[in-house]
Amino acid sequence: MADRRSFTAAQWAILFLALPGGFLIGLITGFVQASKWTIGSVPIPWGIAASVFLIWVAVRLPSYEVRSRLVGLLVMIGWLIATIMLAIKTPAGDQVLVGDTQSLVYISIGAVTVGVAAGWPLRFKTAKAESVATGVIADDAPATPVAAAALQATTEDSETQH
C-alpha cells in the first residue's frame, strides 16, 4: 500500500489560497507589464521582465512549500483567468491587455513561463551523508547534520526496542 502524506494546516491554507493568489498575480502583472523606461528614444519594457519573474516565483514557491505541483497548477489557472479577463474588451470599451506588441509578448512569454513553472518537476535536495556504521553513502540521508543525528538516534532507539 502506498504511503500517504498528510498536509499541515499551513499547507492546506496555501492550497486553498493558490487559485485566488494566481488570480491576484494575474491582475498585478497585467498592469505592471505595461511599465517601461525610455532611454533616449529606446523604450525598455522592464515591466514584462518583472512580471515574468513574479509569475515564476508565484508558481514555484508555493509548490515547493506544499511539495505538490497541484498548487502550481492552481496558481496557473488563476493567472490564466485574470489574464483572459484583462484581454477581453468590456461593454464600456475598456481593455487592459490591448492587441499591441508588448501585450502579446507578455501574454505569450507569461503563458510559457506559467506552464513551465507549474509543470516542471519538483526536486528536493538531500545530502548524501556517509553512514558511520556501514561506510555506505545513503541516497536518502537528511539534509542537515542535526537531522542526521536525530535520525540516527531514532534508529538506535528502535533497534534497542527489538
Secondary structure, DSSP 8 states (H G I E B T S, - for coil): --------HHHHHHHHHHHHHHHHHHHHHHHHTT--EEETTEEE-HHHHHHHHHHHHHHHHHHHHHT-HHHHHHHHHHHHHHHHHHHS--TTS--SS-SSHHHHHHHHHHHHHHHHHHHS---------B-TTT--B-TT--SSHHHHHHHHHHHHHHHHH-
